[in-house]
Structures are given as C-alpha cells and as structure tokens.
Amino acid sequence: MKKMALHWQILLGMVLGVLAGFIFTYFEGGKEIVQNWIKPFGTIFINALKLIAVPLILGSLIKGVSDLQDIAKLSKMGGKTVLMYLFTTVVAVSIGLFLVNIIKPGNTITEETRTELVSNYTDSTQQYKDEAANQQASGPLQALIDLVPENIFDAASANKNMLQVIFFSIFFGVGLILIPDEKSKPVKDFFDGFNEVILKMVDLIMLAAPYGVFALLCSLVAEAPSADLFKALGMYSITVLTGLVIMIIFYMVLVKIFTGKSAKFFINGISPAQLLAFSTSSSAATLPVTMERVTEHLGVEKEVSSFVLPIGATINMDGTSLYQAVAAVFIAQAFGMDLSFGTQLGIVATATLASIGSAAVPGAGMVMLVIVLAQAGIPEAGLALIFAVDRPLDMCRTVVNVTGDATVSMVIAKSEDKLGDPHIVDWNDSYKRS
C-alpha cells in the first residue's frame, strides 16, 4: 500500500486535532486531559524545531556564503547578484509587513479568545513585555551594538540572539572565501557534511509533524474554542496570498524595466518551473528545471544561470521571507501584542538575513520562522495558529522563490550583456560539454 504523502498526513493531523479538541471540550475534565497528556507532545515538537534553529543557521549560512568563492573570478556579477537578492527580499518582507498591518488578520480574534491565549502562554508574553521595556530604555544604536556578539557560544545558546549568530556565520563565511583553497577546503567540507546532517534532522523532525500538529491544534481548540480563530486563519491566508501575488507582479515589472521582455514572455518561459515548485515545495528540487527554462526559454547564457540560480536557491527566499513577516505580526496580533516600529524593522532584518540560511527544502521556512519569532519576542507556541495552512502556503511561496531566482538571473544577464534570444538546446549535453 502506497504511503500517504507527508503534507496529506499533516492536513489529516490538523483535521483530527481540531475534531479532538472540540470533542474534549464537551467532557468534564477534557481540557485537563488535553493539557496534561496531549499538549506536551506539541511542546516537544516545537522544542525540536527550536533545537535545530542555531545549527541550521550555522551550517546553511556558512556553506551558502563560502560557496560564493567564484566571486573571485566574477566579483562584479557576484556582488550584483547578492545585492539584487537582498533587495528583492527586503521588498518582499516590507510588502508582507505593510499588508498584515493594513488587513490586521489577527485582530479578528475576539478579546475573550485573546485573553485565553495570553493566559495559556503567560510566561512567554511576560518575557516579551520585559524585553520590550528594556528595548525602550536602550539607546538608538543599541540594536547595532547587539548585532556583534562578544561570545559566539553565549550567543548561540539562545534563539533570541539569532542576529548575532547570523552575523558570525556571515563573518566566518567571508573569512573562508579570503583564505587559500587548500586551507579552506577541510573547513568547507566539514560544514558541507554538517549541513547535510542538519537537513536530515529537519527531515526526521518533519516526520513527526502530523503528530505535533495534532497535539498543537487539539490543545489550541480545547483551551480557546472559538470560531473566530478559524476566521482569523482565513484572513491570514488571504494576506499571505495577496502578498505573494504582488511579488509576482513586482517581478514582472522588474523584468520589463531592466530587460525589456514582456510579462507574457517571462511567465511562459518560467511556468513549468513554477508548477514543479508548487508541487514539490522545494527550490532545490526545482533547480535543474529552473536552470533549463531560464537558459533555453528566457535567453540567459549558461555562464550567468549556472552562477546566479544555485546561489538563489540557497540565499533567495522572497516568498518565505514575506510569509515569515506576515506570520510573525499575525501571531503577535493574536496574542494582543502591539509591535513597535523598531521591532518590525528587526523582523525585516531577521527575515532577510535568515532567508540566506534557509534550506531550500519543505518545512525549513517553519524552522526559520522560529528564529524570527524569538528575535521579536513573540511566543513560538503561536506557530500552532498557522500550522494548519502552512503546507498549501508553502507550495505557493516556493513558486515565488523560484520566480525571484529567474527574475534576478535575467536582470543580471542583461547587465552583463549575456541575455539573448531563447535557444532550445539539450541542457544536459551542453553542460557536459562545458
């Protein structure tokens, strides 16, 4: 018998969790049963995600930055590529924050439900309030001071210090680029292997996702049974999807402005890769098809596509970054938290930099969201609010990730005078001959 796909297992766990939560509310002592015997498994699942956040950043980010060693030969193109990817990511996060602050999906939750949510996570919300008070009392450049850790091991001991870990990882990766290859190779090999181990751990943790989702949703419904939670979830999904559509339009505008190619030409050329990205939820799995479509159907020369696209699959996660911004503010709204402008700027920085270390595999965006929440002081347990719709939204945001990679490759190719007319060739044969 064919095994059910993981995303269907997660959806099934979500449905069963909601049903079980409602059932337990009708029994005397049912809420206590959920809190004592079901909710702990959801907590364990959240803790497992938090457990690998720092190692995932260290492994993926150091590998991603150090892989830019080709920048020695293509420094001009490499610099433009990284800056362009960072630019589109900042735009994506900004669009997400703008929409979630305008639509305010979390505000559709009633005050009664919000009070129940806050009471269930009193420790987390109190910690947030304490940290917010400390931030208000600090100087204007305190955020810049906090960016540079005085002890990396101390910084890596808490997910809330993730910007410091990201700073160290980028600094370390740059150091690897600047030393001789014979010296850097053993270190890079170690982090390549280390990164593979962490990605495998992500796979193993995601195998438990159906059970974790069941426990999280069951406890959420049992502790705060309210239809407005699901209304808010629908508004949250609409907010994310609206942002993703705007990003696709933004890409088409960039292509038109910088390359002169029409939106129809661009979409027709990249659409097969978009469909594969939607079905796999993996930029990495889609990469071969993306390279084939960009090279043969969009006219980008292989010298550019083979350099820009693999980097994009590693560090360019526009759809994921947009979703993280919306999710973070949505969860804060659900808990009745009023995020300051400075805190939201911190979300922009964290989501942008965390996207560099986000693995191009299904489920990695959820791990990165833990980082964004911790940095902003938002209770990570709020992940329970969005897990139910994460899989379909993951499929959609991966489409945006891949589309962003293709857009940047065309823009860079045009700036390097390496964008020509589409030419259908056998990609594999051409690659072997090169």
C-alpha positions as CSV (number, residue, x, y, z in Angstrom):
1,M,0.0,0.0,0.0
2,K,1.4,3.4,-1.0
3,K,2.3,5.6,1.9
4,M,0.4,8.9,2.3
5,A,2.4,11.9,1.4
6,L,3.6,14.0,4.3
7,H,1.6,17.1,3.5
8,W,-1.6,15.0,3.5
9,Q,-0.6,13.4,6.8
10,I,-0.1,16.9,8.2
11,L,-3.5,18.0,7.0
12,L,-5.1,14.9,8.4
13,G,-3.4,15.6,11.7
14,M,-4.7,19.1,11.6
15,V,-8.3,17.9,11.0
16,L,-8.2,15.2,13.6
17,G,-6.6,17.7,16.1
18,V,-9.4,20.2,15.6
19,L,-12.1,17.5,16.0
20,A,-10.4,16.0,19.1
21,G,-10.1,19.5,20.6
22,F,-13.9,20.1,20.1
23,I,-14.8,16.7,21.5
24,F,-12.7,17.1,24.6
25,T,-14.5,20.4,25.3
26,Y,-17.7,18.6,25.8
27,F,-16.4,16.3,28.5
28,E,-15.9,17.3,32.1
29,G,-12.1,17.4,32.7
30,G,-11.4,17.1,29.0
31,K,-9.4,20.3,29.0
32,E,-7.1,19.0,31.7
33,I,-6.6,15.8,29.8
34,V,-5.5,17.7,26.8
35,Q,-3.2,19.9,28.8
36,N,-1.6,17.0,30.7
37,W,-1.5,14.2,28.1
38,I,-1.7,15.8,24.6
39,K,-0.3,19.3,24.6
40,P,3.2,18.1,25.9
41,F,3.7,16.3,22.5
42,G,3.1,19.6,20.7
43,T,5.5,21.3,23.0
44,I,8.1,18.6,22.2
45,F,7.6,19.2,18.5
46,I,8.1,23.0,18.9
47,N,11.2,22.4,21.0
48,A,12.6,20.1,18.3
49,L,12.2,22.9,15.8
50,K,13.9,25.4,18.1
51,L,16.6,22.8,18.8
52,I,18.0,22.9,15.3
53,A,17.5,26.6,14.6
54,V,21.0,27.6,15.5
55,P,22.8,24.6,13.9
56,L,20.7,25.1,10.7
57,I,21.7,28.8,10.5
58,L,25.4,28.0,11.2
59,G,25.6,25.2,8.6
60,S,23.4,26.6,5.8
61,L,24.7,30.2,6.1
62,I,28.4,29.4,6.3
63,K,28.0,27.0,3.4
64,G,26.0,29.5,1.4
65,V,28.4,32.4,1.9
66,S,31.6,30.3,1.4
67,D,30.2,28.8,-1.8
68,L,30.5,32.4,-3.3
69,Q,34.2,31.7,-3.8
70,D,33.5,32.1,-7.5
71,I,33.1,35.8,-6.7
72,A,36.9,36.0,-7.0
73,K,36.5,35.5,-10.8
74,L,33.1,37.0,-11.1
75,S,33.3,39.7,-8.4
76,K,31.2,42.2,-10.3
77,M,28.5,39.8,-11.2
78,G,28.6,38.1,-7.7
79,G,28.2,41.5,-5.9
80,K,25.3,42.5,-8.1
81,T,23.7,39.1,-7.6
82,V,23.8,39.2,-3.8
83,L,22.7,42.8,-3.7
84,M,19.8,42.1,-6.0
85,Y,18.7,39.1,-4.0
86,L,18.9,41.1,-0.8
87,F,16.9,44.0,-2.4
88,T,14.0,41.7,-3.6
89,T,14.0,40.0,-0.1
90,V,13.7,43.4,1.7
91,V,10.9,44.3,-0.7
92,A,9.1,41.0,0.0
93,V,9.3,41.5,3.8
94,S,8.2,45.1,3.5
95,I,5.2,44.1,1.4
96,G,4.3,41.4,4.0
97,L,4.5,43.8,6.9
98,F,2.5,46.5,5.0
99,L,-0.3,44.1,4.2
100,V,-0.5,42.5,7.7
101,N,-0.6,45.9,9.3
102,I,-3.3,47.1,6.9
103,I,-5.5,44.0,7.0
104,K,-4.8,43.1,10.6
105,P,-5.9,39.4,10.3
106,G,-5.1,38.7,14.0
107,N,-7.4,41.4,15.2
108,T,-10.5,39.4,14.0
109,I,-9.9,37.3,17.1
110,T,-12.2,38.4,19.9
111,E,-10.9,39.8,23.2
112,E,-12.2,36.8,25.1
113,T,-10.2,34.3,22.9
114,R,-7.2,36.6,23.0
115,T,-7.3,36.6,26.8
116,E,-7.4,32.8,26.9
117,L,-4.5,32.6,24.5
118,V,-2.4,35.0,26.6
119,S,-3.3,33.2,29.8
120,N,-2.2,29.9,28.3
121,Y,1.2,31.4,27.5
122,T,1.7,33.9,30.3
123,D,5.4,33.2,30.8
124,S,6.1,33.9,27.1
125,T,4.1,37.1,26.9
126,Q,5.6,38.4,30.2
127,Q,9.1,37.8,28.8
128,Y,8.1,39.8,25.7
129,K,6.9,42.7,27.8
130,D,10.1,42.7,29.8
131,E,12.2,42.7,26.7
132,A,10.2,45.4,25.1
133,A,10.6,47.6,28.2
134,N,14.4,47.0,28.1
135,Q,14.5,48.0,24.4
136,Q,12.6,51.2,25.1
137,A,15.2,52.1,27.7
138,S,18.2,51.5,25.5
139,G,20.0,53.9,23.2
140,P,19.3,54.5,19.5
141,L,22.3,52.4,18.4
142,Q,21.8,49.6,20.8
143,A,20.5,47.3,18.1
144,L,23.8,47.8,16.2
145,I,25.7,47.0,19.4
146,D,23.7,43.9,20.0
147,L,24.4,42.7,16.4
148,V,28.0,41.9,17.3
149,P,28.4,39.2,20.0
150,E,31.2,39.3,22.5
151,N,31.0,35.5,22.8
152,I,29.6,33.3,20.0
153,F,29.0,30.4,22.2
154,D,26.9,32.5,24.5
155,A,25.0,34.0,21.6
156,A,24.3,30.5,20.2
157,S,22.8,29.4,23.5
158,A,19.5,31.3,22.9
159,N,17.4,31.6,19.8
160,K,16.6,35.2,20.6
161,N,20.2,36.1,19.8
162,M,19.9,34.8,16.2
163,L,21.0,38.0,14.6
164,Q,24.3,37.6,16.4
165,V,24.6,34.1,15.1
166,I,23.8,35.2,11.6
167,F,26.5,38.0,11.9
168,F,29.1,35.5,13.0
169,S,28.1,33.0,10.2
170,I,28.5,35.6,7.5
171,F,31.8,36.8,9.0
172,F,33.0,33.2,9.2
173,G,32.0,32.5,5.6
174,V,33.7,35.6,4.3
175,G,36.9,34.5,6.2
176,L,36.7,31.2,4.4
177,I,36.5,32.9,1.0
178,L,39.6,35.0,1.7
179,I,42.0,32.2,2.7
180,P,43.7,29.9,0.3
181,D,41.6,27.0,-1.1
182,E,43.9,24.3,0.5
183,K,43.3,25.9,3.9
184,S,39.6,26.4,3.5
185,K,38.7,23.1,1.9
186,P,38.7,21.0,5.1
187,V,36.6,23.5,6.9
188,K,34.2,23.8,4.0
189,D,34.0,20.0,3.7
190,F,33.1,19.9,7.4
191,F,30.3,22.4,7.1
192,D,29.0,20.7,3.9
193,G,28.7,17.5,5.9
194,F,27.4,19.3,9.0
195,N,24.7,21.0,6.8
196,E,23.7,17.7,5.3
197,V,23.3,16.2,8.8
198,I,21.1,19.1,9.9
199,L,18.9,18.9,6.8
200,K,18.4,15.2,7.5
201,M,17.4,16.1,11.1
202,V,14.9,18.5,9.6
203,D,13.5,15.6,7.6
204,L,13.2,13.4,10.7
205,I,11.5,16.2,12.7
206,M,9.1,16.8,9.9
207,L,8.1,13.1,10.0
208,A,6.7,13.9,13.4
209,A,4.9,17.0,12.1
210,P,1.4,15.2,11.8
211,Y,1.5,14.2,15.4
212,G,2.9,17.6,16.5
213,V,0.2,19.4,14.5
214,F,-2.5,17.1,16.0
215,A,-1.3,18.0,19.6
216,L,-0.9,21.7,18.9
217,L,-4.3,22.1,17.3
218,C,-6.1,19.9,19.8
219,S,-4.7,21.9,22.7
220,L,-5.4,25.2,20.9
221,V,-9.1,24.3,20.3
222,A,-9.6,22.8,23.7
223,E,-8.1,25.8,25.5
224,A,-9.6,28.5,23.4
225,P,-12.6,27.1,21.5
226,S,-13.7,29.8,19.2
227,A,-14.8,30.1,15.6
228,D,-13.1,33.4,15.3
229,L,-9.7,31.6,15.4
230,F,-10.5,30.0,12.1
231,K,-11.9,33.2,10.6
232,A,-8.6,34.8,11.5
233,L,-6.7,31.9,9.9
234,G,-8.6,32.5,6.7
235,M,-7.7,36.2,6.8
236,Y,-4.1,35.3,7.5
237,S,-4.0,33.0,4.4
238,I,-5.6,35.8,2.2
239,T,-3.0,38.2,3.5
240,V,-0.1,35.9,2.6
241,L,-1.5,35.0,-0.8
242,T,-2.1,38.7,-1.6
243,G,1.5,39.5,-0.8
244,L,2.7,36.6,-3.0
245,V,0.6,37.8,-5.9
246,I,2.0,41.3,-5.5
247,M,5.6,39.8,-5.6
248,I,4.9,38.0,-8.8
249,I,3.7,41.3,-10.3
250,F,6.7,43.1,-8.9
251,Y,9.0,40.5,-10.7
252,M,7.2,41.0,-14.0
253,V,7.7,44.8,-13.6
254,L,11.4,44.3,-12.9
255,V,11.8,42.1,-15.9
256,K,10.1,44.6,-18.1
257,I,12.1,47.6,-16.8
258,F,15.5,46.0,-16.8
259,T,15.3,43.6,-19.8
260,G,12.5,44.9,-21.9
261,K,10.9,41.5,-22.0
262,S,7.1,41.2,-21.7
263,A,5.3,39.7,-18.7
264,K,3.8,37.1,-21.1
265,F,7.2,36.1,-22.3
266,F,8.6,35.8,-18.8
267,I,5.7,33.7,-17.4
268,N,5.5,31.4,-20.4
269,G,9.2,30.7,-20.1
270,I,9.3,30.0,-16.3
271,S,5.8,28.5,-15.8
272,P,6.9,24.8,-15.9
273,A,9.4,25.5,-13.1
274,Q,6.7,27.3,-11.2
275,L,4.4,24.3,-11.4
276,L,7.2,22.0,-10.3
277,A,8.0,24.3,-7.4
278,F,4.3,24.3,-6.4
279,S,4.1,20.5,-6.4
280,T,7.4,19.9,-4.6
281,S,7.7,22.9,-2.2
282,S,11.4,22.8,-2.8
283,S,13.6,25.4,-4.6
284,A,16.5,22.9,-4.6
285,A,14.4,20.1,-6.2
286,T,13.2,22.6,-8.9
287,L,16.7,24.0,-9.6
288,P,17.5,21.7,-12.6
289,V,14.2,22.7,-14.3
290,T,14.7,26.3,-13.4
291,M,18.1,26.4,-15.0
292,E,16.8,24.7,-18.1
293,R,13.9,27.1,-18.5
294,V,16.0,30.2,-17.8
295,T,18.7,29.2,-20.2
296,E,16.7,27.8,-23.1
297,H,13.5,29.7,-22.9
298,L,14.4,33.1,-21.3
299,G,17.7,33.5,-23.2
300,V,20.1,33.8,-20.2
301,E,23.5,32.5,-21.1
302,K,24.7,29.4,-19.1
303,E,27.6,31.3,-17.6
304,V,25.2,33.5,-15.7
305,S,22.4,31.0,-15.0
306,S,24.8,28.4,-13.6
307,F,26.2,31.0,-11.2
308,V,23.1,33.1,-10.2
309,L,20.5,30.3,-9.9
310,P,22.3,28.0,-7.4
311,I,23.1,31.0,-5.2
312,G,19.4,32.0,-5.4
313,A,18.3,28.5,-4.4
314,T,20.5,29.0,-1.3
315,I,20.0,32.6,-0.2
316,N,17.0,33.9,-2.1
317,M,13.7,33.1,-0.3
318,D,11.4,36.0,-1.1
319,G,8.2,34.1,-0.7
320,T,9.4,32.5,2.6
321,S,10.5,35.9,4.0
322,L,7.2,37.5,3.1
323,Y,5.3,34.7,4.8
324,Q,7.5,35.0,7.9
325,A,6.8,38.7,8.2
326,V,3.1,38.2,7.9
327,A,3.1,35.2,10.3
328,A,5.1,36.9,13.0
329,V,2.9,40.0,13.1
330,F,-0.3,37.9,12.8
331,I,0.8,35.8,15.8
332,A,1.6,38.9,17.8
333,Q,-1.8,40.4,16.9
334,A,-3.5,37.1,18.0
335,F,-1.8,37.5,21.4
336,G,-2.7,41.1,21.7
337,M,0.8,42.4,21.3
338,D,1.4,45.8,19.8
339,L,4.8,45.5,17.9
340,S,6.7,48.8,17.8
341,F,8.1,50.2,14.5
342,G,11.6,49.3,15.8
343,T,10.6,45.7,16.5
344,Q,9.1,45.4,13.0
345,L,12.3,46.7,11.5
346,G,14.0,44.0,13.4
347,I,11.7,41.5,11.7
348,V,12.7,42.9,8.3
349,A,16.4,42.4,9.2
350,T,16.0,39.0,10.7
351,A,13.7,37.6,8.0
352,T,16.0,39.0,5.3
353,L,19.2,37.5,6.8
354,A,17.6,34.3,8.0
355,S,16.4,33.7,4.4
356,I,20.1,33.4,3.4
357,G,20.4,30.4,5.7
358,S,17.0,28.9,4.9
359,A,17.4,25.5,3.4
360,A,15.7,25.0,0.0
361,V,13.6,22.1,1.3
362,P,9.9,21.7,2.5
363,G,9.5,22.7,6.2
364,A,12.6,24.8,6.5
365,G,10.6,28.0,6.4
366,M,8.8,27.0,9.6
367,V,12.2,26.5,11.3
368,M,13.3,30.0,10.2
369,L,10.0,31.4,11.5
370,V,11.0,30.2,14.9
371,I,14.1,32.4,14.6
372,V,12.0,35.5,13.6
373,L,9.6,35.0,16.4
374,A,12.3,34.5,19.0
375,Q,14.1,37.6,17.8
376,A,10.9,39.7,18.1
377,G,10.0,38.2,21.5
378,I,6.8,36.6,20.2
379,P,5.8,33.3,21.8
380,E,6.9,30.4,19.5
381,A,3.9,28.4,20.6
382,G,1.9,30.7,18.3
383,L,3.1,28.5,15.5
384,A,0.0,26.4,16.4
385,L,-2.2,29.1,14.9
386,I,-0.7,28.8,11.4
387,F,0.4,25.2,11.1
388,A,-3.0,24.2,9.7
389,V,-2.5,26.1,6.4
390,D,1.3,26.1,6.3
391,R,1.6,23.3,3.6
392,P,-0.5,24.9,0.9
393,L,1.0,28.3,1.6
394,D,4.5,26.7,1.5
395,M,3.7,25.4,-2.0
396,C,2.7,29.0,-3.1
397,R,5.7,30.7,-1.6
398,T,8.1,28.3,-3.2
399,V,6.6,29.4,-6.6
400,V,7.6,33.0,-5.6
401,N,11.1,31.9,-4.5
402,V,11.8,30.2,-7.9
403,T,10.2,33.1,-9.8
404,G,12.5,35.5,-7.9
405,D,15.6,33.5,-8.8
406,A,14.6,33.6,-12.5
407,T,14.0,37.3,-12.4
408,V,17.3,38.1,-10.9
409,S,19.1,35.9,-13.4
410,M,17.6,37.8,-16.3
411,V,18.4,41.2,-14.7
412,I,22.0,40.2,-14.0
413,A,22.4,38.7,-17.5
414,K,21.1,41.9,-19.1
415,S,23.6,44.0,-17.1
416,E,26.4,41.7,-18.2
417,D,25.2,41.7,-21.8
418,K,24.6,38.0,-21.6
419,L,20.8,38.0,-22.3
420,G,20.0,36.8,-25.8
421,D,17.1,35.2,-27.6
422,P,15.7,31.8,-26.3
423,H,17.5,28.9,-27.8
424,I,16.3,25.3,-27.3
425,V,19.3,23.0,-26.6
426,D,19.9,19.9,-24.7
427,W,20.8,21.3,-21.3
428,N,22.5,18.1,-20.0
429,D,24.6,17.6,-23.2
430,S,25.6,21.3,-23.2
431,Y,26.5,21.1,-19.5
432,K,28.7,18.0,-20.1
433,R,30.5,19.7,-23.0
434,S,31.3,22.7,-20.9
